Amino acid sequence: MATKRAQATPTTQADNERVTVTEWRFPPGAETGWHRHGRDYVVVPLKDGKLLLETPEGEVISELRLGKSYFRNAGVEHNVINASGEEFAFVEIEMKP
């Protein structure tokens, strides 16, 4: 049975022919909802935090650290949930072809 969670809040900071830059803010327990990334992207954590990733292969805990950005290829499918117990935020940079 699906649990009703608060929704993370996306704020577009830049969107042009080369990139889309979005700040994501998550209250404790908030989620993005299931989605598939259509573009390569980079995540830049704005603080330390823990995310629960629901994936087609199962659940994964991801520990994010301020100053430790990471890259993912297009095609990633997941639901991202704040498992930190406090607000969490990151910036997502999607590269356009």
DRENTORKOL-3810 file (N, C-alpha, C; in nm, 4 decimals):
REM DRENTORKOL-3810
@n.u->0.0834; n.v->-0.1187; n.w->0.0000; ca.u->0.0000; ca.v->0.0000; ca.w->0.0000; c.u->0.0876; c.v->0.1246; c.w->0.0000
@n.u->0.0599; n.v->0.2188; n.w->-0.0880; ca.u->0.1381; ca.v->0.3419; ca.w->-0.0998; c.u->0.1075; c.v->0.4338; c.w->0.0181
@n.u->0.2106; n.v->0.5007; n.w->0.0662; ca.u->0.1963; ca.v->0.5965; ca.w->0.1743; c.u->0.1863; c.v->0.7360; c.w->0.1153
@n.u->0.0964; n.v->0.8186; n.w->0.1680; ca.u->0.0837; ca.v->0.9560; ca.w->0.1221; c.u->0.1903; c.v->1.0392; c.w->0.1928
@n.u->0.2809; n.v->1.0958; n.w->0.1136; ca.u->0.3890; ca.v->1.1773; ca.w->0.1684; c.u->0.3751; c.v->1.3202; c.w->0.1182
@n.u->0.4360; n.v->1.4124; n.w->0.1919; ca.u->0.4478; ca.v->1.5507; ca.w->0.1440; c.u->0.5313; c.v->1.5505; c.w->0.0167
@n.u->0.5130; n.v->1.6498; n.w->-0.0662; ca.u->0.5875; ca.v->1.6594; ca.w->-0.1918; c.u->0.7061; c.v->1.7538; c.w->-0.1766
@n.u->0.8198; n.v->1.7132; n.w->-0.2330; ca.u->0.9357; ca.v->1.8016; ca.w->-0.2414; c.u->0.8994; c.v->1.9183; c.w->-0.3327
@n.u->0.9642; n.v->2.0325; n.w->-0.3116; ca.u->0.9336; ca.v->2.1526; ca.w->-0.3882; c.u->1.0473; c.v->2.1856; c.w->-0.4845
@n.u->1.0197; n.v->2.1791; n.w->-0.6163; ca.u->1.1215; ca.v->2.2193; ca.w->-0.7138; c.u->1.1084; c.v->2.3674; c.w->-0.7490
@n.u->1.2219; n.v->2.4360; n.w->-0.7602; ca.u->1.2258; ca.v->2.5753; ca.w->-0.8049; c.u->1.3273; c.v->2.5850; c.w->-0.9173
@n.u->1.2808; n.v->2.6199; n.w->-1.0368; ca.u->1.3713; ca.v->2.6331; ca.w->-1.1506; c.u->1.4535; c.v->2.7602; c.w->-1.1341
@n.u->1.5852; n.v->2.7450; n.w->-1.1356; ca.u->1.6763; ca.v->2.8592; ca.w->-1.1216; c.u->1.7267; c.v->2.9083; c.w->-1.2564
@n.u->1.7390; n.v->2.8173; n.w->-1.3521; ca.u->1.7836; ca.v->2.8537; ca.w->-1.4878; c.u->1.7307; c.v->2.7484; c.w->-1.5836
@n.u->1.6931; n.v->2.7929; n.w->-1.7025; ca.u->1.6468; ca.v->2.7006; ca.w->-1.8057; c.u->1.6760; c.v->2.7658; c.w->-1.9400
@n.u->1.7726; n.v->2.7079; n.w->-2.0116; ca.u->1.8092; ca.v->2.7621; ca.w->-2.1418; c.u->1.8355; c.v->2.6474; c.w->-2.2380
@n.u->1.8969; n.v->2.6753; n.w->-2.3507; ca.u->1.9180; ca.v->2.5720; ca.w->-2.4524; c.u->2.0211; c.v->2.4668; c.w->-2.4105
@n.u->2.0979; n.v->2.4909; n.w->-2.3040; ca.u->2.2029; ca.v->2.3973; ca.w->-2.2646; c.u->2.1758; c.v->2.3217; c.w->-2.1364
@n.u->2.1086; n.v->2.3858; n.w->-2.0378; ca.u->2.0849; ca.v->2.3223; ca.w->-1.9076; c.u->1.9511; c.v->2.3645; c.w->-1.8481
@n.u->1.9028; n.v->2.2801; n.w->-1.7566; ca.u->1.7957; ca.v->2.3199; ca.w->-1.6644; c.u->1.8528; c.v->2.3015; c.w->-1.5243
@n.u->1.8452; n.v->2.4058; n.w->-1.4428; ca.u->1.8961; ca.v->2.4027; ca.w->-1.3051; c.u->1.7758; c.v->2.4170; c.w->-1.2120
@n.u->1.7576; n.v->2.3165; n.w->-1.1253; ca.u->1.6427; ca.v->2.3139; ca.w->-1.0352; c.u->1.6907; c.v->2.2933; c.w->-0.8920
@n.u->1.6428; n.v->2.3773; n.w->-0.8008; ca.u->1.6659; ca.v->2.3542; ca.w->-0.6581; c.u->1.5498; c.v->2.2715; c.w->-0.6055
@n.u->1.5816; n.v->2.1621; n.w->-0.5369; ca.u->1.4805; ca.v->2.0756; ca.w->-0.4747; c.u->1.4890; c.v->2.0902; c.w->-0.3235
@n.u->1.3757; n.v->2.1191; n.w->-0.2582; ca.u->1.3679; ca.v->2.1284; ca.w->-0.1120; c.u->1.2700; c.v->2.0229; c.w->-0.0617
@n.u->1.3159; n.v->1.9500; n.w->0.0392; ca.u->1.2401; ca.v->1.8379; ca.w->0.0954; c.u->1.2170; c.v->1.8588; c.w->0.2445
@n.u->1.0933; n.v->1.8794; n.w->0.2888; ca.u->1.0677; ca.v->1.8682; ca.w->0.4323; c.u->1.0963; c.v->1.7239; c.w->0.4751
@n.u->1.1089; n.v->1.6972; n.w->0.6034; ca.u->1.1314; ca.v->1.5587; ca.w->0.6463; c.u->1.0238; c.v->1.4655; c.w->0.5897
@n.u->1.0659; n.v->1.3549; n.w->0.5303; ca.u->0.9748; ca.v->1.2554; ca.w->0.4770; c.u->0.9146; c.v->1.2876; c.w->0.3411
@n.u->0.9432; n.v->1.4048; n.w->0.2845; ca.u->0.8849; ca.v->1.4437; ca.w->0.1551; c.u->0.9488; c.v->1.3649; c.w->0.0410
@n.u->0.8749; n.v->1.3557; n.w->-0.0702; ca.u->0.9205; ca.v->1.2786; ca.w->-0.1851; c.u->0.9061; c.v->1.3585; c.w->-0.3143
@n.u->0.9788; n.v->1.3115; n.w->-0.4181; ca.u->0.9635; ca.v->1.3693; ca.w->-0.5512; c.u->0.8487; c.v->1.3052; c.w->-0.6267
@n.u->0.8161; n.v->1.1806; n.w->-0.5934; ca.u->0.7252; ca.v->1.0996; ca.w->-0.6741; c.u->0.8080; c.v->1.0254; c.w->-0.7788
@n.u->0.7554; n.v->0.9141; n.w->-0.8273; ca.u->0.8274; ca.v->0.8327; ca.w->-0.9248; c.u->0.8495; c.v->0.9119; c.w->-1.0527
@n.u->0.9711; n.v->0.9061; n.w->-1.1060; ca.u->1.0034; ca.v->0.9746; ca.w->-1.2306; c.u->1.1232; c.v->0.9088; c.w->-1.2968
@n.u->1.1374; n.v->0.9329; n.w->-1.4268; ca.u->1.2517; ca.v->0.8841; ca.w->-1.5038; c.u->1.3240; c.v->1.0054; c.w->-1.5610
@n.u->1.4560; n.v->1.0086; n.w->-1.5420; ca.u->1.5362; ca.v->1.1197; ca.w->-1.5932; c.u->1.5600; c.v->1.1023; c.w->-1.7429
@n.u->1.5173; n.v->1.1995; n.w->-1.8198; ca.u->1.5338; ca.v->1.1956; ca.w->-1.9642; c.u->1.6655; c.v->1.2536; c.w->-2.0119
@n.u->1.7422; n.v->1.3103; n.w->-1.9181; ca.u->1.8712; ca.v->1.3720; ca.w->-1.9524; c.u->1.9769; c.v->1.3333; c.w->-1.8495
@n.u->2.1046; n.v->1.3401; n.w->-1.8890; ca.u->2.2133; ca.v->1.3289; ca.w->-1.7932; c.u->2.1983; c.v->1.4432; c.w->-1.6924
@n.u->2.2420; n.v->1.4174; n.w->-1.5670; ca.u->2.2271; ca.v->1.5227; ca.w->-1.4665; c.u->2.3343; c.v->1.5130; c.w->-1.3577
@n.u->2.3530; n.v->1.6252; n.w->-1.2894; ca.u->2.4443; ca.v->1.6365; ca.w->-1.1759; c.u->2.3628; c.v->1.6839; c.w->-1.0561
@n.u->2.3874; n.v->1.6249; n.w->-0.9390; ca.u->2.3243; ca.v->1.6681; ca.w->-0.8142; c.u->2.4309; c.v->1.7327; c.w->-0.7262
@n.u->2.3991; n.v->1.8521; n.w->-0.6751; ca.u->2.4879; ca.v->1.9284; ca.w->-0.5871; c.u->2.4169; c.v->1.9445; c.w->-0.4528
@n.u->2.4529; n.v->1.8639; n.w->-0.3503; ca.u->2.3885; ca.v->1.8761; ca.w->-0.2196; c.u->2.4174; c.v->2.0119; c.w->-0.1554
@n.u->2.3159; n.v->2.0719; n.w->-0.0943; ca.u->2.3315; ca.v->2.1996; ca.w->-0.0257; c.u->2.3598; c.v->2.1810; c.w->0.1229
@n.u->2.3549; n.v->2.0558; n.w->0.1691; ca.u->2.3901; ca.v->2.0213; ca.w->0.3075; c.u->2.4060; c.v->1.8701; c.w->0.3144
@n.u->2.4525; n.v->1.8194; n.w->0.4259; ca.u->2.4582; ca.v->1.6755; ca.w->0.4460; c.u->2.3160; c.v->1.6228; c.w->0.4663
@n.u->2.2897; n.v->1.5024; n.w->0.4171; ca.u->2.1577; ca.v->1.4438; ca.w->0.4368; c.u->2.1507; c.v->1.3015; c.w->0.3879
@n.u->2.0397; n.v->1.2378; n.w->0.4202; ca.u->2.0182; ca.v->1.0983; ca.w->0.3816; c.u->1.8891; c.v->1.0906; c.w->0.3006
@n.u->1.8979; n.v->1.0241; n.w->0.1843; ca.u->1.7818; ca.v->1.0047; ca.w->0.0991; c.u->1.7520; c.v->0.8564; c.w->0.0857
@n.u->1.6241; n.v->0.8233; n.w->0.0838; ca.u->1.5783; ca.v->0.6888; ca.w->0.0525; c.u->1.5369; c.v->0.6911; c.w->-0.0933
@n.u->1.5970; n.v->0.6055; n.w->-0.1734; ca.u->1.5636; ca.v->0.5954; ca.w->-0.3149; c.u->1.4836; c.v->0.4687; c.w->-0.3366
@n.u->1.3599; n.v->0.4842; n.w->-0.3798; ca.u->1.2801; ca.v->0.3700; ca.w->-0.4223; c.u->1.3101; c.v->0.3508; c.w->-0.5698
@n.u->1.3597; n.v->0.2328; n.w->-0.6060; ca.u->1.3985; ca.v->0.2044; ca.w->-0.7442; c.u->1.3273; c.v->0.0770; c.w->-0.7904
@n.u->1.3256; n.v->0.0513; n.w->-0.9206; ca.u->1.2661; ca.v->-0.0746; ca.w->-0.9676; c.u->1.3349; c.v->-0.1981; c.w->-0.9088
@n.u->1.4609; n.v->-0.1837; n.w->-0.8673; ca.u->1.5367; ca.v->-0.2956; ca.w->-0.8093; c.u->1.5222; c.v->-0.3048; c.w->-0.6576
@n.u->1.4541; n.v->-0.2083; n.w->-0.5953; ca.u->1.4396; ca.v->-0.2075; ca.w->-0.4494; c.u->1.4813; c.v->-0.0749; c.w->-0.3898
@n.u->1.4832; n.v->-0.0701; n.w->-0.2583; ca.u->1.5169; ca.v->0.0537; ca.w->-0.1873; c.u->1.6663; c.v->0.0646; c.w->-0.1631
@n.u->1.7167; n.v->0.1880; n.w->-0.1723; ca.u->1.8583; ca.v->0.2175; ca.w->-0.1498; c.u->1.8670; c.v->0.3430; c.w->-0.0644
@n.u->1.9534; n.v->0.3423; n.w->0.0362; ca.u->1.9811; ca.v->0.4631; ca.w->0.1149; c.u->2.1038; c.v->0.5301; c.w->0.0543
@n.u->2.0941; n.v->0.6603; n.w->0.0316; ca.u->2.2044; ca.v->0.7377; ca.w->-0.0244; c.u->2.2407; c.v->0.8484; c.w->0.0733
@n.u->2.3652; n.v->0.8491; n.w->0.1181; ca.u->2.4156; ca.v->0.9528; ca.w->0.2091; c.u->2.4807; c.v->1.0619; c.w->0.1246
@n.u->2.4234; n.v->1.1820; n.w->0.1255; ca.u->2.4784; ca.v->1.2937; ca.w->0.0488; c.u->2.5550; c.v->1.3856; c.w->0.1417
@n.u->2.6620; n.v->1.4426; n.w->0.0886; ca.u->2.7497; ca.v->1.5300; ca.w->0.1670; c.u->2.7692; c.v->1.6628; c.w->0.0954
@n.u->2.7616; n.v->1.7705; n.w->0.1709; ca.u->2.7891; ca.v->1.9032; ca.w->0.1184; c.u->2.9262; c.v->1.9020; c.w->0.0507
@n.u->2.9341; n.v->1.9536; n.w->-0.0705; ca.u->3.0611; ca.v->1.9595; ca.w->-0.1432; c.u->3.0938; c.v->1.8340; c.w->-0.2222
@n.u->3.0081; n.v->1.7317; n.w->-0.2190; ca.u->3.0310; ca.v->1.6056; ca.w->-0.2908; c.u->2.9213; c.v->1.5865; c.w->-0.3953
@n.u->2.9368; n.v->1.6507; n.w->-0.5089; ca.u->2.8396; ca.v->1.6390; ca.w->-0.6185; c.u->2.8551; c.v->1.5040; c.w->-0.6859
@n.u->2.7501; n.v->1.4614; n.w->-0.7588; ca.u->2.7613; ca.v->1.3379; ca.w->-0.8347; c.u->2.6845; c.v->1.3478; c.w->-0.9664
@n.u->2.7230; n.v->1.2638; n.w->-1.0624; ca.u->2.6673; ca.v->1.2608; ca.w->-1.1972; c.u->2.5907; c.v->1.1313; c.w->-1.2188
@n.u->2.4793; n.v->1.1390; n.w->-1.2927; ca.u->2.4039; ca.v->1.0198; ca.w->-1.3330; c.u->2.3660; c.v->1.0331; c.w->-1.4802
@n.u->2.3638; n.v->0.9193; n.w->-1.5489; ca.u->2.3213; ca.v->0.9158; ca.w->-1.6888; c.u->2.1697; c.v->0.9218; c.w->-1.6984
@n.u->2.1206; n.v->0.9678; n.w->-1.8125; ca.u->1.9773; ca.v->0.9666; ca.w->-1.8405; c.u->1.9244; c.v->0.8241; c.w->-1.8251
@n.u->1.7965; n.v->0.8126; n.w->-1.7914; ca.u->1.7328; ca.v->0.6815; ca.w->-1.7803; c.u->1.7089; c.v->0.6365; c.w->-1.6381
@n.u->1.7700; n.v->0.7033; n.w->-1.5394; ca.u->1.7493; ca.v->0.6662; ca.w->-1.3997; c.u->1.6007; c.v->0.6829; c.w->-1.3662
@n.u->1.5438; n.v->0.5800; n.w->-1.3016; ca.u->1.4036; ca.v->0.5843; ca.w->-1.2601; c.u->1.3976; c.v->0.5604; c.w->-1.1099
@n.u->1.3295; n.v->0.6510; n.w->-1.0380; ca.u->1.3220; ca.v->0.6367; ca.w->-0.8925; c.u->1.2208; c.v->0.7332; c.w->-0.8324
@n.u->1.1965; n.v->0.7137; n.w->-0.7026; ca.u->1.1260; ca.v->0.8081; ca.w->-0.6169; c.u->1.2264; c.v->0.8444; c.w->-0.5086
@n.u->1.2491; n.v->0.9739; n.w->-0.4884; ca.u->1.3480; ca.v->1.0217; ca.w->-0.3915; c.u->1.2738; c.v->1.0727; c.w->-0.2683
@n.u->1.3120; n.v->1.0205; n.w->-0.1503; ca.u->1.2446; ca.v->1.0536; ca.w->-0.0244; c.u->1.3485; c.v->1.1034; c.w->0.0756
@n.u->1.3183; n.v->1.2136; n.w->0.1422; ca.u->1.4072; ca.v->1.2662; ca.w->0.2453; c.u->1.3984; c.v->1.1786; c.w->0.3696
@n.u->1.5073; n.v->1.1095; n.w->0.4011; ca.u->1.5133; ca.v->1.0240; ca.w->0.5193; c.u->1.6019; c.v->1.0853; c.w->0.6275
@n.u->1.6238; n.v->1.2175; n.w->0.6220; ca.u->1.7171; ca.v->1.2855; ca.w->0.7126; c.u->1.6577; c.v->1.3245; c.w->0.8467
@n.u->1.5250; n.v->1.3397; n.w->0.8547; ca.u->1.4657; ca.v->1.3849; ca.w->0.9800; c.u->1.4623; c.v->1.5362; c.w->0.9937
@n.u->1.5183; n.v->1.6065; n.w->0.8955; ca.u->1.5132; ca.v->1.7533; ca.w->0.8906; c.u->1.5106; c.v->1.7934; c.w->0.7435
@n.u->1.4858; n.v->1.9215; n.w->0.7168; ca.u->1.4810; ca.v->1.9643; ca.w->0.5777; c.u->1.6117; c.v->1.9303; c.w->0.5052
@n.u->1.5975; n.v->1.8900; n.w->0.3802; ca.u->1.7141; ca.v->1.8619; ca.w->0.2961; c.u->1.6946; c.v->1.9332; c.w->0.1635
@n.u->1.8055; n.v->1.9704; n.w->0.0991; ca.u->1.7963; ca.v->2.0398; ca.w->-0.0303; c.u->1.9174; c.v->2.0074; c.w->-0.1156
@n.u->1.8925; n.v->2.0039; n.w->-0.2479; ca.u->2.0021; ca.v->1.9923; ca.w->-0.3434; c.u->1.9660; c.v->2.0677; c.w->-0.4703
@n.u->2.0677; n.v->2.0942; n.w->-0.5508; ca.u->2.0492; ca.v->2.1536; ca.w->-0.6826; c.u->2.0739; c.v->2.0438; c.w->-0.7847
@n.u->1.9833; n.v->2.0327; n.w->-0.8820; ca.u->1.9951; ca.v->1.9345; ca.w->-0.9903; c.u->2.0204; c.v->2.0119; c.w->-1.1193
@n.u->2.1256; n.v->1.9710; n.w->-1.1913; ca.u->2.1610; ca.v->2.0343; ca.w->-1.3176; c.u->2.1450; c.v->1.9304; c.w->-1.4275
@n.u->2.0468; n.v->1.9522; n.w->-1.5161; ca.u->2.0202; ca.v->1.8604; ca.w->-1.6274; c.u->2.0839; c.v->1.9172; c.w->-1.7533
@n.u->2.1642; n.v->1.8343; n.w->-1.8218; ca.u->2.2301; ca.v->1.8757; ca.w->-1.9448; c.u->2.1397; c.v->1.8473; c.w->-2.0642
@n.u->2.1255; n.v->1.9447; n.w->-2.1522; ca.u->2.0465; ca.v->1.9260; ca.w->-2.2731; c.u->2.1391; c.v->1.8946; c.w->-2.3906
@n.u->2.0877; n.v->1.8174; n.w->-2.4887; ca.u->2.1732; ca.v->1.7824; ca.w->-2.6030; c.u->2.2076; c.v->1.9046; c.w->-2.6887
END
